[in-house]
Amino acid sequence: MNFREIRVADKLIDELENLDSFITDIQNPARTLTVSTNFNGVTIIKKEHRIKVIQVLLGMRGELAKKLEELGVTEYNND
């Protein structure tokens, strides 16, 4: 892995960690999940839609993990 690839991998790892933290937060049923835009203010995501949002985020996480694997970085120790 060259220096450029290491910088890309480091950025992807940061994104992955932020996404993991966000997924953990929204899985907590005590938290209210809201989406905010500059146009409509705030929309509250109802309980039945929370699972769909989590599924999308997990899909994004999988894409990041795949990019890392292509760079030779794995999440687990293969000992």
Buried (B, 14 or more C-beta within 10 A) or exposed (E): EEEEEEEBBEEBBEBBEEBEEBBEEBEEEEEEBEEEEEEEEEEEBEEEEBEEBBEEBEEBBEEBBEBBEEEEBEEEEEE
